[in-house]
Amino acid sequence: MTHVYPQERPDSRQLAGNSLWLSKKMVEEGCTLGQTLQVMEERCKSCNVTSPMMCMEQCDTWKVKKELRGINRILSESDHGLRLLNALKNNRRLIILNTLMERPLSLDDLQRKLNEQGYQHSQKTVTDYLQPLKRAGLVEEDDKRFRLTLYGRRINEAVAKHGFAGHLPIHSGGYEEKILRSLLEGPRTREELLRVAPAKSMSRTLKRLQKPSLVLDSSPSDRVFYFRTKRGPTMERLSPTQKRICEAISQTGISARALSKDANISLRRVYKYLRNLRGKKLVFRRNMPLCYELTEKGKASAEFLEEIAGIK
């Protein structure tokens, strides 16, 4: 997407709030943090200030650049992803992010806003909730007021977009999140999931995802797949329905439940026809390994994780 902005007067970068407004506008329109920093760098090239101190104390462009460079340092830290996720797994912190979306607030104002939403917390408790958000680069304290960083705004927009409510296992090593993102590509067996999580943690990790209904495993009936033999349907006399069932079985196999859906035939009748086709040596069945897949709730969480991982 190409972003075009109006021509500015040579001295417009000195206008109060101009760079702050522009940076927020760029983030809202989908610009990356890196692109926003590049624009701020360009604005600095033609900026005439009388002294470096005036630049640091009065220039909004300098403030935006400082914030973005600080976020870049945080994003480059090896444990940032885990820190970010653990900060977002608390519903109260998500409420704080959304409360700060409109404007910066002092601790008193933030406490009052939370009280208005039914969350009665002391200022110490509110401060404790803020600390992980600050360490993750989502919130900054400026002149005794707390505000969302540009990174925090992008993250909060993703939270709202996917309806994320912090329903991920807390205090984890990040394996749950890796498994969720892996399952976005489709169902996976335990052996396939071992590529993203260690065997010693696998059982515990899967249970922690199944408890909040983010992941489910295949039922016993869905683990029985039906395949066509090398004998062609023309070698036997088949009814129209038997022929339709036989042709609906792909080379990769299919479960009876999926076959019922594809052929638009009741599951009871599908089993009946499959027994007839097996008797004619046209179909055989095979037990497939246990597979894990995302629920709708799990898919929404996985898509959220995928999006925030790409925010740079």
Stockholm file with secondary structure:
# STOCKHOLM 1.0

chainA/1-312         MTHVYPQERPDSRQLAGNSLWLSKKMVEEGCTLGQTLQVMEERCKSCNVTSPMMCMEQCDTWKVKKELRGINRILSESDHGLRLLNALKNNRRLIILNTLMERPLSLDDLQRKLNEQGYQHSQKTVTDYLQPLKRAGLVEEDDKRFRLTLYGRRINEAVAKHGFAGHLPIHSGGYEEKILRSLLEGPRTREELLRVAPAKSMSRTLKRLQKPSLVLDSSPSDRVFYFRTKRGPTMERLSPTQKRICEAISQTGISARALSKDANISLRRVYKYLRNLRGKKLVFRRNMPLCYELTEKGKASAEFLEEIAGIK
#=GR chainA/1-312 SS CCCCCCCCCTTGGGSTTHHHHHHHHHHHTTCCHHHHHHHHHHHHHTCCCSCHHHHHHHCHHHHHHHHHHHHHHHHHSTTHHHHHHHHHTCHHHHHHHHHTTSSCEEHHHHHHHHHHTTCCCCHHHHHHHHHHHHHTTSEEEETTEEEECHHHHHHHHHHHHHTCCSCSCSSCCSHHHHHHHHHTTSCEEHHHHTTTSCHHHHHHHHHHHHTTTSEEECCGGGGEEEEECSSCGGGSCCCHHHHHHHHHCCTTCEEHHHHHHHHTCCHHHHHHHHHHHHHTTSEEEEECCCEEEECHHHHHHHHHHHHHHTCC
#=GC SS_cons         CCCCCCCCCTTGGGSTTHHHHHHHHHHHTTCCHHHHHHHHHHHHHTCCCSCHHHHHHHCHHHHHHHHHHHHHHHHHSTTHHHHHHHHHTCHHHHHHHHHTTSSCEEHHHHHHHHHHTTCCCCHHHHHHHHHHHHHTTSEEEETTEEEECHHHHHHHHHHHHHTCCSCSCSSCCSHHHHHHHHHTTSCEEHHHHTTTSCHHHHHHHHHHHHTTTSEEECCGGGGEEEEECSSCGGGSCCCHHHHHHHHHCCTTCEEHHHHHHHHTCCHHHHHHHHHHHHHTTSEEEEECCCEEEECHHHHHHHHHHHHHHTCC
//
